[in-house]
């Protein structure tokens, strides 16, 4: 099974991806926990280009091509082989992030995102959890983390609000795949909501 976690920056999706991976491992399942951009050696190199530096470092189109290159390497070298071995893959972000970030929030490029996805990626998760949280809360969390991976947080609250609207719109577009999870409350409370929504 291929599972992805999505949400705005600071929503807690990375924490919940780890929670679910540990829970499934404790039940005896083989689980690969990975992330985007990144997850494979080449994709991790591209990650640094994408998440560091100024918010307007890349045009939306250049950014999209970098994401697609990273995702292609990730699918070839990690996700595809793990699924072929019968393992569960849990990815902290996947194609829905491109649909929202590069296809909606930064520019109206959704058609280009879908065409590139069809041509070079070609797979979707069986289930996607969108961790939904107030953008003001998530932005404060993201800024408090520190570090250099703050490129998207630097684009401000309005950008995070557009992202949230985009993820919620995707959940209505793909209701058979996307589950919206209330991200408020403790980590354990949110983790219980995720487990309850797992098919």
N, C-alpha and C positions, 0 to 999 in steps of 0.2 A: 504494500500500500504506500502511496505517495501522499503526504500530508504537508500543507504549507500553512504558515502563520503570517498574517498581514496586519497592518495598522499604521497609524501615524507614528512619527518619531516620539519615543518615550511612552508608548502605550502599554508596554509590558509584554509585548509579543515574544521577545527573546527569552524572557524569564519563563513564560508559559510553554514555549517550545521545549526548553530544558526540563520543565516539570513533567510534561507528557512523555518525553523520551525516557526519563528515569522511571516513571510509573510503568511504562510498557516493558522496559528492561527487567524490572522487578517481577513482572508476570512471566518472564522467560522468553520474551520476544527479542529477536535480533534487530537493533535499531541503529540507523545512521543519522546523526544530528548534524546538520550543515547550515550554511547561511549564504545569503546573496546581498550584495555582490561578494563573491568569494566561493569558498568551498573546495576549490581545487587550486593547485599551485599557480597556474596561469591566471585564474580568476582572482586570486588574492592580490596578485601584482596589479591587476586592473582596478581592484577595489580602492587602492590608495589614490589612484587618479580621480576616482569618483567621489569619495567621501571627505577628502581633505581639500583645503584651499577655499577660495572665495565662492560665494553662492552663484555668481554668474561666470564662473570659470569656463564653462562649456555652454555652447548653444544647446537647446533642447534636442536637436537632431543629432549632434555629435555625442551628447550624453547617451542618447538612446542606442547608438551604434556601439558605444563602449559597453553598455549593459548587455547588449545582445552577444557581443564577443565573449564577455565573461560568462554569460549563461550557457552559451554553446559549449564552452570548455567544461563547465560544471556538469552539464548533462552527459557529455561524452565520457568524462573521466571519473565521475563519482555517482551521480544519480542513476544513470542507466545501468552501470555494472551492479550497483547495490540492489536495484529492483530485479535484475536478472538472477541474482543469487537468492531471491525470495525474502529480502530484508525489508523492513519498514523504513522509509526515508521521511524524515521530518526536516523541512527547510524553513529557516527564518527568512521569509520573503521568497517570492518567485515571480512569475509573469504578471500577476495582478499589480504588483508595484509599478511595473513599467506602464501598464494600462492607466494607472492613476497619476503617477509622477510625471512621466514624459508624454503620456497621451492626453492628459487633461489639465493638471495643475500648472505645469510649466508652459504648455502650448497645446493647441488643438491638433494633436497628432495621433489620435486614436486609430484611424485607418492605417497609418504607417506602422504603428505598433503591431496591429493584428496581422498585417501582411508579412512583416519581418518574422513575427512569431511563427506563422504558418510555414514560412520558407526554411527557417534555420533552427527552430526549437521543436515544435510539433507535439509536445506532450503537455498535459495539464495534471494537477493533483486530483486525486479522487475526492478529497475534502480540503477546504480552506477555512481556517478560523480567522475572522477579523476581530481583533481585540479593540473594542470601541471605547473611547475615553474622551473626556472634555479636552479640547485642544489647549486651553490655558494650563491645565494640569500637566499634560504631556510635555508641553514646551518647557515648563519649569523643571520637570524631571530631566529632560534632555540636556538642559543647560547646566544642571547641577552635577552631571556626570563628569564634566571636564574632558580633557583629552583633545585630540586634534580632529576627531571624526564628527565635526559639528557643521558641516557645510549646509545641510538642509535646515537645521535649526536656525542658522543665520538668516534664512529667508523670512523669518518672522511668523507672527500669529495668523495673519490673513492667509498665508501659504498653508499652514497647518489646517486651517478651517476648510480650505479648498480640498485638501487631501482627504479629510474626514468625509466630506460630502461625496467625494469620488468613490471611496470604499463602500459607503452605504448604497450608492447607486449601483455599483457592481453586484452587491448582494441581492438587489432586486432583479438584476439582469440574469444572474446565474443562481437562482434559489436552490437548485438541486445540488449544488456543490458548495456554496458559501454559507457558513453559519456565523452570524454576528453574535459575539460574546460580550456581555457587559464587563468592562474592564475596571469598574469601581470596586472598592473593598480590598481585602487582604489578598496576597498571592495565593493562599490556599483556597479562599473563596472563589477566586477566578478559575483556579485549576479544577475545582469541582464542577464549575459550569462547563468547562471544556470537556471533561470526561463524560458529563451527562449528554453532551451533544455529539459524542463520537459514535458512529454507526456500528 
